[in-house]
Amino acid sequence: MSARPEDRAAVAAAAAERPDTPCVAVCSTTFDEVCRGCGRTVAEVAHWVSMDAAAKEVVWQRILAQGYPRRNT
């Protein structure tokens, strides 16, 4: 199943307004599998470069809703 052209356009527009990565160089997964700086899981950080735009958008939406990325943790 492929995304509709308008969905792909919305993802591309959102991505154009954001940095390439949510990383804020405040990396810490000391107590769980979620980085306290960017809010991504260890797996999301590891696979970020190979994720397509739609998958990255899903992560961006979740971390923004949770109040990430955070520069001061």
N, C-alpha and C positions, 0 to 999 in steps of 0.2 A: 504494500500500500504506500503510495507516494503522497507527499504533502501537496496541497493545492497551490497554484502559483501565488495567490494572494497571501497564503500562510507563509510561503518562503519569502515573499517581499517584506512582510511584517517582521520576520526574524532578522532579515538582513538590515532593515532600518534600525531595529533595536540594537543590533550588534555594532553598527556604525557609530553609535553614540556612546559606546562603552570602551574601556581599555581592552586590550587583547586577552587579558586574564584578570580574574578578581584578586590575584595575589597582591598583598600589601607589604610583603617582606616582614611580617610578624608571624612567623611560622611556629606553631606549637600544637602538638597532638598528645601532650603529656598524659591527660586523663581519659581520653577517649579517641575515637577514630575521626573526629571532626577538628579541623584546624580552627584555632581561636581567632586567627586573623582574617581569613577569607571565608570561612564557613563551609568549605568543601570537605568531603570525605577524603581519606587517604587514597582510595581508588579513583575518585574524580580528579585529584591532583595528578596522580600517576598517568591517567589516560587523557588528560586535557588536550594535549597536542594532537591526538588522533580522533578526538570527538568532532562530529560534524556540527554545523551552526545550530541546528535544531536541538541537539542534545545539550550543547552549551547554553542555549537559551533556557531550557528547563532548569538547569543548575542555577543560572543567574536569577531566574524568577524566584526560586526557593530561597536562595541566600539573601536576596534583597528583602523578601518578606520576613525573614528572620533577623533582620537588622545588620547584616554583613554587607560588604567587608568592613572590618573595624581596624582602625590604625592604632588605637590605644586599647589594649586588652588587659 
